[in-house]
Amino acid sequence: MILNKTAPFFQFLGYSLLRFILELGHITIFFTSSFIRLFQYPFQFTKWMQQTYFIGVKSISVVCLTALFTGMVLGLQGYYTLVKFGSEGLLGSAVALSLIRELGPVLTAIMIIGRAGSSMAAEMGIMRISDQIDALYTMDINPKRFLISPKIGASILSFPLLTAIFDVVGIMGGYLTGVILLGINPALYIKGMESSVVMTDVTGGFIKSIVFSIIVSTICLYQGYYTHRRADGFGAKGVSNATTDAVVMSCVIVLIADYVLTSLLL
């Protein structure tokens, strides 16, 4: 009797697990096939640069603004925490390590998801429902090579560079709060940062940014590319749902991946 009552639950659990594994396999094949086409001749160099401008250059302003105020908040909160222990000289170290190891890659990824990831998902979705992708197939043009590969390549190139900009601007924001507003000795701020930050920290931040670039670009493009397969809507509603799912899934998986990578890199 108990088995009969619990059977639907286990059926649902098994179905959900199999569906997740199937979807993960589709996404892996989608990324692999698109990534390989990055290196096929003739190269899509012009499109790659166009997407780098869209994903990277046009995201600099929002990344810098976010980094500046993140660094200022870290400087403010860090100062009032460290001053209780007489260790305000470690503020530069605390700000730099927080930004380089964690906040820089994560917040950069989230900002790009909101600005460029949602746009990529919506663009692919609209091209799908308006039969533009099918038209490329008809003309014997591979849509993944023509549309997807340049965006993935541009993301892999842009994320680490934007993360580096985020780190530098964030450290400047912490300097602005700690040194100029709160009066910490600037030599202590810079010396603490130099003595605590090592190349392993910088490398770990860049590794995270590259992994995040793959996650964000693949999920956003996959959701838009297969909008027509969605069961929760078609047409404009399908594009809307695909864009929403792309943003939410990207943010959640970036945070999960950050924890996994942190545990491996420490």
Secondary structure, DSSP 8 states (H G I E B T S, - for coil): -HHHHHHHHHHHHHHHHHHHHHHHHHHHHHHHHHHHGGGSSS--HHHHHHHHHHHTGGGHHHHHHHHHHHHHHHHHHHHHHHGGGT-GGGHHHHHHHHIIIIIHHHHHHHHHIIIIIHHHHHHHHHHHHTTHHHHHHHTT--HIIIIIHHHHHHHHHHHHHHHHHHHHHHHHHHHIIIIIIT---HHHHHHHHHHH--HHHHHHHHHHHHHHHHHHHHHHHHHHHTGGG-SS--THHHHHHHHHHHHHHHHHHHHHHHHHHHHHH-
